[in-house]
């Protein structure tokens, strides 16, 4: 999880992300970005989310908490 924010910033093509950032506010937040994020979560953390579940998540911090909670299971 140490690289989570770095990986997310690379997917979103921004310099950095913060826990309070709203996912849908990123300029590159589109269907391709969502698919890339879902693939990264699966490959890097073994976490499978649906697009519907991801669309319910508002902030980077919320996403991080959900990913951490699913890794622990």
C-alpha positions in Angstrom: 0.0 0.0 0.0 3.0 2.3 0.3 2.8 3.0 -3.4 -0.9 3.4 -3.6 -1.0 7.2 -4.0 1.9 7.1 -6.4 0.2 4.5 -8.6 -3.1 6.5 -8.5 -1.3 9.7 -9.5 0.3 7.9 -12.5 -3.1 6.5 -13.6 -4.7 9.9 -13.3 -1.7 11.6 -15.0 -1.1 14.1 -12.2 1.9 15.0 -10.1 0.3 13.9 -6.8 -3.0 13.0 -5.2 -4.2 13.7 -1.7 -6.8 11.8 0.4 -9.3 14.6 0.2 -9.2 14.8 -3.6 -12.5 14.0 -5.3 -12.0 11.2 -7.9 -14.5 12.6 -10.4 -12.9 16.1 -10.3 -9.7 14.8 -12.0 -9.5 15.9 -15.6 -8.6 12.3 -16.8 -11.4 10.6 -14.8 -13.2 8.7 -17.6 -14.1 5.1 -18.5 -10.5 4.2 -19.6 -9.1 5.6 -16.4 -11.6 3.6 -14.4 -10.7 0.4 -16.2 -7.0 1.1 -15.7 -7.6 1.7 -12.0 -9.6 -1.5 -11.6 -6.9 -3.5 -13.3 -4.2 -2.0 -11.1 -6.1 -2.7 -8.0 -6.5 -6.3 -9.0 -2.9 -6.8 -10.2 -1.2 -4.9 -7.4 -3.4 -5.6 -4.4 -5.7 -8.5 -5.4 -8.7 -6.3 -4.8 -11.6 -6.6 -7.2 -14.1 -3.8 -7.4 -16.9 -3.3 -9.9 -17.3 -0.1 -11.8 -20.5 0.5 -9.9 -18.7 0.1 -6.5 -15.9 2.5 -7.7 -18.5 5.1 -8.8 -19.9 5.1 -5.3 -16.5 6.1 -3.9 -16.1 9.9 -3.7 -12.5 10.6 -2.6 -9.0 9.2 -2.9 -9.0 8.6 0.9 -12.2 6.6 0.7 -10.8 4.4 -2.1 -7.6 3.8 0.0 -9.6 2.8 3.0 -11.7 0.3 1.0 -8.6 -1.2 -0.7 -6.9 -1.6 2.7 -9.9 -3.2 4.2 -10.2 -5.7 1.3 -6.5 -6.6 1.5 -6.9 -7.5 5.1 -9.6 -10.1 4.3 
